[in-house]
Amino acid sequence: MTPLAARLAALAAAGDTITYGHLAKELGLRMADLTAQLEALMEADAREGKPFRAALLCQRLSPDHLPAPGFFQKAAELGRPTDDPAAFTARERQRLSSPE
């Protein structure tokens, strides 16, 4: 398991979120590298029919603690409709925090 996947698993288990900046700093990544790794995880999650682990991230100034617009764009590209970003994010986060 990669450090990113491990950190996201811990966040999911705790029912918590983290900002992109804090996660990048924790993992010692540049933002572009973090974004690339998150997109790769989203592609893997989509292939496996799993919830998007990247839903655990939020924008620093988002009053609703939502992920960045790129998250929703990527989700739509991967075939998951995001017409209601807040509801979509809540569903993904719920699926991540509930054991299957």
C-alpha positions in Angstrom: 0.0 0.0 0.0 1.4 3.4 -0.9 1.8 6.1 1.7 -1.1 8.0 0.1 -3.4 5.0 0.1 -2.5 4.2 3.7 -3.2 7.8 4.9 -6.5 7.8 3.1 -7.4 4.4 4.7 -6.7 5.9 8.1 -8.8 9.0 7.3 -11.7 6.8 6.1 -11.5 4.6 9.3 -11.6 7.7 11.4 -14.4 9.3 9.4 -12.2 12.3 8.8 -11.1 14.6 5.9 -8.0 16.5 5.1 -7.1 19.5 2.9 -5.0 19.0 -0.2 -2.3 21.2 1.3 -2.0 19.4 4.6 -1.9 16.0 2.9 0.8 17.2 0.4 2.8 18.5 3.3 2.4 15.3 5.4 3.5 13.1 2.5 6.2 15.5 1.3 4.7 15.8 -2.2 4.3 18.7 -4.6 0.7 19.5 -5.3 1.0 18.3 -8.9 2.4 15.0 -7.7 -0.4 14.6 -5.1 -3.0 15.4 -7.8 -1.5 12.8 -10.2 -1.5 10.2 -7.5 -5.1 11.0 -6.5 -6.3 10.7 -10.1 -4.5 7.3 -10.4 -6.3 6.2 -7.3 -9.6 7.3 -8.6 -9.0 5.3 -11.8 -8.2 2.2 -9.8 -11.3 2.8 -7.5 -13.5 3.1 -10.6 -12.1 -0.1 -12.1 -12.8 -2.0 -8.9 -16.3 -0.4 -8.4 -15.1 1.1 -5.1 -15.9 4.6 -3.6 -13.4 7.3 -4.5 -10.8 7.6 -1.8 -10.1 11.1 -3.1 -13.5 12.2 -1.7 -11.8 12.4 1.7 -9.9 15.6 0.6 -11.4 19.0 0.8 -10.5 22.5 -0.3 -9.0 24.7 2.4 -11.6 27.4 2.0 -14.6 25.3 1.1 -17.4 26.0 3.6 -19.0 22.6 2.8 -15.6 20.8 3.1 -15.9 19.6 -0.6 -13.1 18.4 -2.8 -11.7 20.6 -5.5 -13.5 20.9 -8.8 -11.0 18.6 -10.5 -12.3 15.7 -8.3 -15.8 16.1 -9.7 -14.5 16.5 -13.3 -12.5 13.2 -12.9 -15.4 11.4 -11.3 -17.6 12.4 -14.2 -15.0 11.3 -16.7 -15.0 7.9 -14.9 -18.7 7.6 -15.3 -20.0 8.7 -11.9 -22.5 11.6 -12.2 -21.8 14.5 -9.9 -24.7 16.7 -10.6 -25.1 17.4 -6.8 -21.5 17.7 -5.6 -22.4 17.8 -1.9 -24.6 14.7 -2.1 -22.1 12.8 -4.3 -19.3 13.6 -1.8 -21.4 12.6 1.2 -22.3 9.2 -0.5 -18.6 8.5 -1.3 -17.5 9.4 2.2 -20.2 7.3 3.7 -19.3 4.3 1.6 -15.6 4.8 2.6 -16.3 4.8 6.3 -18.7 1.9 6.3 -17.1 -1.6 6.3 -18.4 -3.7 3.4 
